[in-house]
Amino acid sequence: MSRFALSRYSRCFSRLKTLHYLNQPFAPSLFSSSAASDRDGACQTGPPPIRVGLTESAGRAVFATRGIGAGDLIHTAKPVVVCPSLNSMDSVCYLCLKKLMGSPKFQDRGVSYCSRECQENAKGFNDVETRADSSSFADYCRTHNFKYPLMVKRLCCMIISGALPADSLDILQPAALSSEMISKIEDGYGLLWNAFRKANFKDDDVAFLTKQWYTAMLARIRINAFRIDLVGGSCGEDLLSLAAAAVEGEGAVGHAVYMLPSFYNHDCDPNAHILWLQNADARLMTLRDVEEGEELRICYIDASMGYEARQTLLSQGFGFCCNCLRCQSGD
């Protein structure tokens, strides 16, 4: 299987605002990420071998601080906000998206978790969700086949519960929204606002939830959310084989937004790939040998598509024309 096929489900983030730590070695605590284990399962010590820097053509970027072998894990990343799809609500953990088939289920107020730990970690935002009747909002999302408003709803519940600040996603670049989309967004905002209003939350608790904030968060999530495709397996397995399995079997269970992966730029012939094994914890891995100082790039779309299809999708979905070496060749 080609590198293009292996990168089929890499979802994307775009360029970000200037940060004070650009061109500095990566600090894992800033992004809830860590150094990964090697292919034999041994834990690597120290920070991941990457730094965030600037490029003239693509803005923010991630660079290798040493040589990294093909198939090696670069680092892991935990989501800032994660949400199951409406079709997966009964089959995955409500917090980490781990599949529940054949696993013990811990049920709480109509949703299921894979462990007591996940149940406890979700208690804050689940308390808010349970208090506010958002069934009309869910019906709205189901009718329009919307997935990202569900993530905004969970983000709201996390903010109200005190788990996240209201500006937690401000660093992410927003998508350009059409007037038609903004109109539909406003319909959803009204339904969500009414759900929280009827739940009698304190004014200070929901003061952040303005129409402007809701639209801005949805615009950021729209362009920065990853579709989670679980492939199973474990850290000690051949990750390139697992990446191939992700292509062959579509295991989408939800969507998530991360911080550090948002610095990875796009390439239609990428040298890195994002993989999900058992849950929404992301693993960044190399698809081929990477030299010290080389930029690490993922593919935002289905890399097996032809040139014209890729250019159209990247332009319409992400707002740029790709000028990678593969596209320059017309492949």
C-alpha positions in Angstrom: 0.0 0.0 0.0 1.3 3.5 -0.9 2.1 6.3 1.4 -0.8 8.2 -0.3 -3.3 5.5 0.8 -1.9 5.2 4.3 -2.5 8.9 4.9 -6.1 8.7 3.7 -7.8 9.6 6.9 -5.4 12.2 8.3 -7.7 15.0 9.2 -6.4 18.5 9.6 -5.7 21.7 11.3 -4.6 24.9 9.7 -2.0 27.6 10.5 -2.3 29.3 13.9 -1.6 32.7 15.4 1.9 33.6 16.5 2.9 32.1 19.8 5.7 33.1 22.1 7.4 29.7 22.1 7.9 29.4 18.3 11.2 27.9 17.3 11.6 26.5 20.9 11.8 22.8 21.7 8.3 21.4 22.2 6.9 21.6 25.8 4.5 18.6 26.2 2.7 20.1 29.2 1.3 22.9 27.0 -0.6 20.5 24.8 -1.5 17.4 27.0 0.9 15.4 24.9 3.9 13.3 25.6 6.8 11.4 24.1 5.6 8.1 22.6 6.9 4.6 23.0 9.1 3.1 20.4 8.1 0.2 18.1 9.2 -2.3 20.8 6.9 -0.7 23.3 9.7 0.8 25.4 8.8 4.3 26.8 11.0 7.1 25.5 12.2 9.7 28.0 12.3 13.4 27.6 10.2 15.6 25.3 9.2 14.5 21.8 11.8 15.2 19.1 10.0 18.2 17.6 9.9 21.9 17.7 7.4 24.5 16.4 8.7 27.1 14.0 7.8 29.4 11.1 7.9 28.8 7.4 7.7 31.4 4.7 5.1 29.7 2.7 2.9 27.9 5.2 3.2 29.8 8.5 3.4 27.6 11.7 5.0 24.2 11.3 6.5 21.3 13.2 10.1 20.2 12.6 12.1 17.2 13.7 14.9 18.0 16.2 16.7 14.7 15.3 16.4 11.9 12.8 13.2 9.8 13.2 12.9 6.3 11.7 10.0 5.2 9.5 7.1 3.9 11.5 8.3 5.5 14.8 5.9 7.3 17.1 6.6 11.0 17.3 4.3 11.9 20.2 0.8 11.4 21.5 -1.9 14.0 22.0 -5.0 14.0 24.1 -8.1 15.9 22.8 -9.2 19.2 24.1 -12.7 18.4 23.3 -14.1 15.1 21.9 -17.6 14.0 21.1 -19.1 10.8 19.7 -21.2 10.9 16.6 -25.0 10.5 17.0 -24.8 7.1 15.4 -22.1 5.9 17.9 -23.7 7.1 21.2 -24.6 3.6 22.2 -21.5 1.8 21.0 -18.6 3.9 22.3 -17.4 5.4 25.6 -19.1 8.8 26.0 -15.7 10.3 27.0 -12.8 8.6 25.2 -14.7 7.0 22.3 -13.4 3.5 23.0 -15.6 0.8 21.5 -17.7 -0.9 24.1 -18.5 -4.1 22.3 -17.3 -7.0 24.4 -16.1 -4.6 27.2 -17.7 -3.8 30.6 -20.1 -0.9 30.4 -20.5 1.7 33.2 -23.8 3.4 32.6 -24.7 6.8 34.0 -27.8 8.9 33.1 -28.4 7.3 29.7 -24.8 7.2 28.4 -22.1 4.5 28.8 -18.4 4.6 29.7 -15.6 2.1 29.2 -14.3 2.6 32.8 -15.1 4.2 36.1 -12.2 6.6 35.4 -13.9 7.9 32.2 -17.2 8.1 34.0 -15.7 10.2 36.8 -13.7 12.4 34.4 -17.0 13.2 32.5 -19.0 13.9 35.5 -18.6 17.7 35.4 -19.9 18.3 31.9 -22.3 15.4 32.1 -24.0 17.0 35.1 -24.5 20.1 32.9 -25.8 18.1 30.0 -28.2 16.3 32.2 -29.5 19.5 33.7 -30.1 21.1 30.3 -32.6 19.4 28.0 -31.0 19.8 24.6 -33.1 17.2 22.8 -34.3 19.8 20.3 -30.7 20.8 19.6 -29.9 17.1 19.0 -32.9 16.7 16.7 -31.7 19.8 14.8 -28.2 18.3 14.4 -29.7 15.0 13.3 -32.1 16.6 10.8 -29.3 18.6 9.1 -26.7 15.9 9.5 -24.5 18.3 11.5 -21.7 16.9 13.6 -19.7 20.0 14.7 -22.5 21.7 16.7 -22.5 18.7 19.0 -18.9 19.5 19.8 -19.7 23.1 20.5 -22.4 21.9 22.9 -20.0 19.7 24.7 -17.5 22.5 24.8 -20.2 24.7 26.4 -20.9 22.1 29.0 -17.2 21.8 29.8 -16.9 25.6 30.2 -20.0 25.8 32.4 -18.6 23.0 34.6 -15.3 24.8 34.9 -13.2 22.2 33.0 -12.1 24.6 30.3 -12.0 28.4 29.8 -14.2 30.0 27.2 -11.2 31.0 25.1 -9.6 27.5 25.1 -9.9 27.2 21.2 -9.3 30.9 20.3 -5.7 30.0 19.2 -7.1 27.9 16.3 -7.7 29.4 12.9 -11.4 29.6 11.9 -13.0 28.4 8.7 -14.7 30.9 6.3 -18.4 30.4 6.7 -21.0 31.2 4.0 -24.0 33.3 4.7 -26.2 30.3 4.3 -24.2 28.4 6.9 -24.2 31.3 9.3 -28.0 31.3 9.1 -28.2 27.6 10.0 -25.7 28.2 12.8 -27.9 30.9 14.2 -30.8 28.4 14.3 -28.8 26.0 16.3 -27.5 28.7 18.6 -31.0 29.6 19.5 -31.9 26.0 20.4 -28.8 25.6 22.5 -29.2 28.9 24.3 -32.8 28.1 25.2 -31.8 24.8 26.6 -29.3 26.4 29.0 -31.7 29.3 29.8 -34.5 26.9 30.7 -32.1 25.0 33.0 -31.8 28.2 35.1 -28.0 28.4 35.1 -26.5 31.5 36.6 -26.1 34.4 34.2 -22.3 34.5 34.9 -22.1 30.8 34.1 -23.5 31.2 30.6 -22.4 34.8 29.8 -19.8 33.5 27.3 -22.4 31.9 25.2 -23.2 34.7 22.8 -24.1 34.2 19.1 -20.7 35.6 18.2 -18.8 33.2 20.4 -20.9 30.2 19.2 -20.3 31.1 15.6 -16.5 31.6 16.2 -16.2 28.3 18.0 -18.1 26.4 15.3 -15.9 28.0 12.6 -12.8 26.8 14.5 -14.0 23.3 15.1 -15.2 23.0 11.5 -11.7 23.4 10.1 -9.7 21.8 13.0 -11.7 18.7 14.0 -10.3 15.3 13.3 -12.6 12.4 12.4 -11.7 9.6 14.8 -11.2 6.3 13.0 -10.3 3.5 15.5 -8.2 0.7 14.2 -7.6 -1.3 17.4 -4.3 -2.9 18.1 -1.7 -1.9 20.7 1.4 0.2 20.9 3.7 -2.7 20.3 2.2 -3.7 17.0 3.4 -2.7 13.6 2.0 0.9 13.3 2.3 1.0 9.5 0.1 -2.1 9.3 -2.4 -0.5 11.6 -2.4 2.6 9.4 -3.2 0.4 6.5 -6.0 -1.1 8.5 -7.4 2.3 9.1 -7.7 2.8 5.4 -9.4 -0.5 4.8 -11.9 -0.4 7.6 -13.7 2.8 8.3 -14.2 2.9 12.0 -15.3 6.5 12.5 -16.8 6.9 15.9 -16.7 10.7 16.5 -14.6 13.8 16.2 -12.0 15.6 18.4 -10.0 18.8 18.5 -6.3 18.7 19.6 -3.7 21.4 20.2 -0.3 20.3 19.1 -1.5 18.5 15.9 -2.9 21.8 14.8 0.7 22.9 14.0 1.2 20.2 11.4 0.9 21.5 7.9 -0.5 19.7 4.9 1.3 17.7 2.2 -0.2 15.4 -0.5 2.8 13.1 0.0 3.1 13.4 3.8 5.9 12.0 6.0 3.7 11.7 9.0 0.3 10.3 9.9 -2.2 10.4 12.7 -3.4 7.1 14.1 -6.1 6.2 16.7 -5.8 2.8 18.3 -8.3 2.1 21.1 -9.7 5.6 21.9 -9.4 9.3 21.0 -5.8 9.6 22.1 -4.0 10.5 18.9 -0.6 9.0 17.9 1.6 11.0 15.5 3.8 8.6 13.6 6.3 8.8 10.7 5.5 7.2 7.3 9.1 7.3 6.2 12.5 8.2 7.6 12.7 11.9 8.6 15.9 13.9 8.9 16.9 16.3 11.6 15.4 19.7 10.7 12.9 18.3 8.3 9.3 19.6 8.5 6.8 17.0 9.6 3.6 17.1 7.5 0.3 15.2 7.4 -2.3 14.9 4.7 -5.5 16.8 5.4 -7.6 14.8 2.9 -7.7 11.5 1.0 -4.2 11.5 -0.6 -5.2 8.8 -3.1 -7.4 11.3 -5.0 -6.2 12.9 -8.2 -4.6 16.3 -8.5 -7.7 18.2 -9.6 -9.9 16.6 -6.9 -7.3 17.3 -4.2 -6.9 21.0 -5.2 -10.7 21.5 -5.3 -11.2 20.0 -1.8 -8.3 21.8 -0.2 -9.4 25.1 -1.7 -13.1 24.8 -0.8 -12.6 23.1 2.5 -9.4 24.7 3.9 -8.9 27.8 1.9 -5.6 27.2 0.2 -4.1 25.8 -3.0 -1.6 23.1 -2.4 1.9 23.7 -3.8 3.6 20.6 -2.5 6.1 18.7 -4.6 3.5 16.2 -5.6 1.1 18.9 -6.8 3.9 20.7 -8.6 4.4 17.6 -10.6 0.7 17.4 -11.4 0.4 13.9 -9.9 
